[in-house]
Amino acid sequence: MIEMTNTNNHIPHNSDKVAFMEKELRYISGLIKQKGREILNSYTITPPQFVALQWLFEHGDMTIGDLSNKMYLAFSTTTDLVDRMEKNELVVRVREEQDRRVVRIKLLKEGERIIEEVIQKRQDYLETVLEDFSADEVEQFSFLLEKLHTNMK
């Protein structure tokens, strides 16, 4: 059982263990990406469009500039992405009332529906993968993932 205390003491870690964890995380990331793409195959959106829709779903309306920065894409690439999503009625451009120069990208119902369905399918997949984990292991794993994520921010 892993003791879940938050100590700020720096303890040097075994470099072989760190190398092993980095490799496992890389493999897991690849498998998640592959499964995500398999799920997206039954939808009319591309992986970058999914990422954009997910940002809008989780953080609300944003400008193309904001979306570009979040996705680490060029402004022009994001504009093309938004154009295609707007054509497929997943998002709409809306001018701000206060400053008409500012245009925000708003998620439409169809975009929201796709994101919710895809995320549910991804969660179903993860639930299947975790079937042979005990409730304690899932709890510990969840805690450690959150701690890792927090430390990486």
C-alpha positions as MATLAB code, in Angstrom:
seq = 'MIEMTNTNNHIPHNSDKVAFMEKELRYISGLIKQKGREILNSYTITPPQFVALQWLFEHGDMTIGDLSNKMYLAFSTTTDLVDRMEKNELVVRVREEQDRRVVRIKLLKEGERIIEEVIQKRQDYLETVLEDFSADEVEQFSFLLEKLHTNMK';
ca = [
       0.000    0.000    0.000;
       1.374    3.395   -0.971;
       1.249    5.980    1.776;
      -0.427    9.047    0.293;
       1.275   11.844    2.165;
       2.450   14.974    0.455;
       6.065   15.484    1.447;
       8.094   18.269   -0.041;
      11.406   16.592    0.773;
      13.425   15.986   -2.348;
      14.578   12.389   -2.498;
      16.832   11.399   -5.392;
      15.162    8.631   -7.366;
      16.726    5.587   -8.939;
      17.595    6.597  -12.518;
      16.666    3.142  -13.854;
      13.190    3.517  -12.295;
      12.808    7.023  -13.746;
      13.848    5.749  -17.198;
      11.390    2.862  -16.870;
       8.526    5.207  -15.884;
       9.299    7.610  -18.735;
       9.208    4.723  -21.216;
       5.964    3.322  -19.791;
       4.298    6.763  -19.859;
       5.415    7.198  -23.478;
       3.973    3.795  -24.429;
       0.736    4.463  -22.540;
       0.424    7.866  -24.224;
       0.864    6.205  -27.626;
      -1.775    3.578  -26.864;
      -4.234    6.215  -25.647;
      -3.626    8.270  -28.796;
      -4.110    5.170  -30.990;
      -7.357    4.202  -29.218;
      -8.568    7.804  -29.430;
      -7.996    7.788  -33.183;
      -9.861    4.481  -33.529;
     -12.828    6.012  -31.708;
     -12.680    9.140  -33.895;
     -12.817    6.993  -37.067;
     -16.587    6.694  -36.644;
     -16.973   10.505  -36.549;
     -16.512   13.209  -39.166;
     -13.797   15.039  -37.208;
     -10.015   14.821  -37.278;
      -7.813   14.433  -34.179;
      -6.834   18.157  -34.222;
     -10.514   19.110  -34.510;
     -11.255   16.871  -31.524;
      -8.558   18.640  -29.491;
      -9.980   22.049  -30.465;
     -13.529   20.995  -29.589;
     -12.295   19.607  -26.285;
     -10.644   22.950  -25.386;
     -13.873   24.781  -26.187;
     -15.943   22.220  -24.289;
     -13.784   22.425  -21.158;
     -12.942   26.169  -21.168;
     -15.790   27.847  -23.042;
     -15.696   30.297  -25.930;
     -12.273   31.581  -26.954;
     -10.617   33.554  -29.706;
      -8.649   31.858  -32.484;
      -5.519   33.324  -30.904;
      -6.353   31.715  -27.545;
      -7.123   28.402  -29.230;
      -3.875   28.598  -31.264;
      -1.870   29.096  -28.082;
      -3.611   26.253  -26.240;
      -3.048   23.857  -29.150;
       0.475   25.076  -29.971;
      -0.575   25.692  -33.583;
       0.039   28.592  -35.952;
      -2.783   31.125  -36.110;
      -3.361   30.300  -39.816;
      -3.572   26.560  -39.094;
      -6.119   27.171  -36.338;
      -8.123   29.441  -38.647;
      -8.307   26.637  -41.243;
      -9.315   24.183  -38.514;
     -12.101   26.503  -37.299;
     -13.251   27.099  -40.910;
     -13.757   23.347  -41.415;
     -15.497   22.916  -38.044;
     -17.762   25.866  -38.795;
     -18.642   24.358  -42.185;
     -19.609   21.121  -40.373;
     -21.741   23.127  -37.910;
     -19.645   22.138  -34.885;
     -18.691   25.721  -33.966;
     -19.683   29.262  -34.900;
     -17.783   32.545  -34.880;
     -19.436   35.197  -32.704;
     -18.425   38.885  -32.550;
     -18.246   40.383  -29.075;
     -20.836   43.052  -28.374;
     -18.412   45.290  -26.447;
     -15.639   45.137  -29.057;
     -16.779   44.063  -32.539;
     -13.143   43.416  -33.553;
     -13.001   40.455  -31.145;
     -14.356   37.207  -32.574;
     -14.917   34.227  -30.299;
     -15.357   30.606  -31.303;
     -18.472   29.093  -29.738;
     -19.150   25.368  -29.494;
     -22.475   24.357  -31.058;
     -24.755   21.504  -29.900;
     -23.406   19.048  -32.500;
     -19.799   19.737  -31.439;
     -20.803   19.271  -27.810;
     -22.607   16.010  -28.614;
     -19.570   14.592  -30.429;
     -17.192   15.561  -27.612;
     -19.459   14.028  -24.956;
     -19.823   10.781  -26.955;
     -16.115   10.449  -27.705;
     -15.099   11.201  -24.116;
     -17.634    8.635  -22.866;
     -16.197    5.999  -25.240;
     -12.670    6.844  -24.041;
     -13.801    6.506  -20.412;
     -15.503    3.185  -21.212;
     -12.220    1.971  -22.719;
     -10.265    3.032  -19.623;
     -12.810    1.338  -17.372;
     -12.269   -1.900  -19.322;
      -8.491   -1.551  -18.988;
      -8.835   -1.022  -15.218;
     -11.116   -4.078  -14.688;
      -8.457   -6.136  -12.905;
      -7.401   -3.254  -10.628;
      -8.767   -3.281   -7.084;
     -10.718   -0.302   -5.776;
      -7.665    0.634   -3.655;
      -5.364    0.440   -6.676;
      -7.685    2.678   -8.702;
      -7.806    5.143   -5.793;
      -4.002    5.160   -5.412;
      -3.428    5.382   -9.162;
      -5.860    8.285   -9.414;
      -4.123   10.087   -6.538;
      -0.680    9.554   -8.054;
      -1.787   10.680  -11.525;
      -3.184   13.881  -10.043;
       0.035   14.448   -8.082;
       2.148   13.859  -11.204;
      -0.040   16.242  -13.214;
       0.163   18.909  -10.502;
       3.958   18.613  -10.310;
       4.234   18.885  -14.106;
       2.257   22.151  -14.307;
];
